[in-house]
Amino acid sequence: MNTVTVYTTTRCPYCVMLKNFLADQNILFKEVNVETQPKVMHELVNKTGQMGVPQTEVNGKWVVGYDPNSIMIALNK
């Protein structure tokens, strides 16, 4: 079973595009809004070194930005 977590903010157009892509592919994911959880944003920056969103953790691998191809590769689909 794949685990996919998407880290987003409220007004991020690429976050919306990414969530729509995952939904269209019938890929279940958990969304974490880092705007409402600054502590999580701090942890994210420490893990990935990246400030931007979306950031997606796919089975322990990180994909930064709107990058459907890398997500599909990480899912081995």
VENLIN-V495620 format. One record per residue. RES is the residue in one letter. PSI is psi in radians with two decimals (NA if undefined). D_FIRST is the distance of its C-alpha to the first C-alpha in whole Angstrom. Layout:
res->RES psi->PSI d_first->D_FIRST
res->RES psi->PSI d_first->D_FIRST
This chain:
res->M psi->2.29 d_first->0
res->N psi->2.51 d_first->4
res->T psi->2.18 d_first->7
res->V psi->2.15 d_first->10
res->T psi->2.21 d_first->13
res->V psi->2.16 d_first->16
res->Y psi->2.16 d_first->20
res->T psi->3.04 d_first->22
res->T psi->2.99 d_first->26
res->T psi->-0.77 d_first->28
res->R psi->0.84 d_first->30
res->C psi->1.89 d_first->28
res->P psi->-0.61 d_first->28
res->Y psi->-0.51 d_first->25
res->C psi->-0.77 d_first->23
res->V psi->-0.77 d_first->24
res->M psi->-0.73 d_first->23
res->L psi->-0.77 d_first->20
res->K psi->-0.69 d_first->19
res->N psi->-0.73 d_first->20
res->F psi->-0.85 d_first->19
res->L psi->-0.75 d_first->15
res->A psi->-0.74 d_first->16
res->D psi->-0.54 d_first->18
res->Q psi->0.05 d_first->15
res->N psi->0.68 d_first->13
res->I psi->2.07 d_first->11
res->L psi->2.44 d_first->10
res->F psi->2.76 d_first->11
res->K psi->2.38 d_first->14
res->E psi->2.34 d_first->17
res->V psi->2.02 d_first->19
res->N psi->1.90 d_first->23
res->V psi->-0.24 d_first->25
res->E psi->-0.67 d_first->28
res->T psi->-0.11 d_first->28
res->Q psi->1.34 d_first->27
res->P psi->-0.56 d_first->29
res->K psi->-0.70 d_first->28
res->V psi->-0.68 d_first->24
res->M psi->-0.73 d_first->26
res->H psi->-0.78 d_first->28
res->E psi->-0.69 d_first->25
res->L psi->-0.81 d_first->23
res->V psi->-0.70 d_first->26
res->N psi->-0.65 d_first->27
res->K psi->-0.79 d_first->23
res->T psi->-0.30 d_first->23
res->G psi->0.16 d_first->27
res->Q psi->2.44 d_first->27
res->M psi->-0.46 d_first->28
res->G psi->2.88 d_first->27
res->V psi->2.78 d_first->24
res->P psi->2.66 d_first->22
res->Q psi->2.36 d_first->20
res->T psi->2.25 d_first->16
res->E psi->2.06 d_first->14
res->V psi->1.89 d_first->11
res->N psi->0.72 d_first->9
res->G psi->-0.09 d_first->12
res->K psi->2.54 d_first->14
res->W psi->2.35 d_first->17
res->V psi->2.14 d_first->18
res->V psi->2.32 d_first->22
res->G psi->-3.06 d_first->23
res->Y psi->1.73 d_first->22
res->D psi->1.29 d_first->21
res->P psi->-0.65 d_first->19
res->N psi->-0.80 d_first->19
res->S psi->-0.62 d_first->18
res->I psi->-0.76 d_first->15
res->M psi->-0.66 d_first->14
res->I psi->-0.76 d_first->15
res->A psi->-0.52 d_first->13
res->L psi->-0.11 d_first->10
res->N psi->0.77 d_first->12
res->K psi->NA d_first->13
